[in-house]
Amino acid sequence: MNLKGKTVIVTGSSRGIGFAIAKAFAAKGANIVINDIKIPDETIEEIKSFGVDCIGIVADISDFEQAENLVKGAKEKFGTVDVLVNNAGITRDGLLLRMKEKDFDDVIRINLKGTFNMTKHASKIMLKQRRGAIINLSSVVGLMGNVGQLNYSASKAGVLGITKSAARELGQRGITCNAIAPGFIKTPMTDVLNEDVKNAMLAQIPLGRQGLPEDVAKVAVFFAENDYITGQVVNCDGGMVMQ
Ligand code: NAD
């Protein structure tokens, strides 16, 4: 897909990987819908500085109706929804025996159900257009599991299931659906980890450095631009997981 003038929704994009993805699509000339649970004005202004149009829509994507209104708002403003990046996600880490039921439910509701909500609402528009690209943020942890992240790894493995099933269902109408599995990326989500955990993660990375949000953003643009790749997972992890 040529991204110039197209409409891209990035969920959870006021910071971190989502914001880098929004900027990468704006640099390609796409109009951007920033979504988050709160959106600073500077975020919108920075996207507009690429010479594209940008709106912010505050919505909790884990809520079915709020997700629907987000997609409707994008369509009302720009007339189409061409690319959906399901990026919003949370962690509530803890060992299994200490993990509270709420921590499990919240992570599944936002990371997995939120991806379902947005994919369902956006694909309705894409099916009519016979064009679209859906890009889901999974994680290497969804592939290999992790101590203290049973809830998160379950949600991210589930995102891979959504990705492959949606790719099979929507492919006939020219819609691709792919996933990115980032490793250890420098964002507010990982900045809170203690130094021991960070060093243990770094020791597992053959390329010897933490990834940057921009490394992940390049993969998202690649998926959107290529119309003949669907149902795939690309690890963006400095070599942490090799399959
Ligand atoms: P982040 O915490 O910096 O940003 C996530 C954003 O999502 C936040 O702005 C947050 O407000 C928003 N959000 C949370 N719940 C929301 C909801 N219900 N509705 C709308 N927005 C919501 O995280 P990040 O590190 O930039 O991660 C982005 C994505 O990449 C997540 O899905 C995460 O699981 C995934 N990921 C990150 C890493 C990493 O190392 N940082 C690794 C693998 C996967």
Boltz pocket constraint, residues with backbone or C-beta under 6 A from the ligand:
constraints:
  - pocket:
      binder: B
      contacts: [[A, 11], [A, 12], [A, 13], [A, 14], [A, 15], [A, 16], [A, 17], [A, 18], [A, 35], [A, 36], [A, 37], [A, 38], [A, 59], [A, 60], [A, 61], [A, 62], [A, 86], [A, 87], [A, 88], [A, 89], [A, 90], [A, 110], [A, 114], [A, 137], [A, 138], [A, 139], [A, 140], [A, 181], [A, 182], [A, 183], [A, 184], [A, 185], [A, 186], [A, 187], [A, 188], [A, 189], [A, 190]]
      max_distance: 6.0
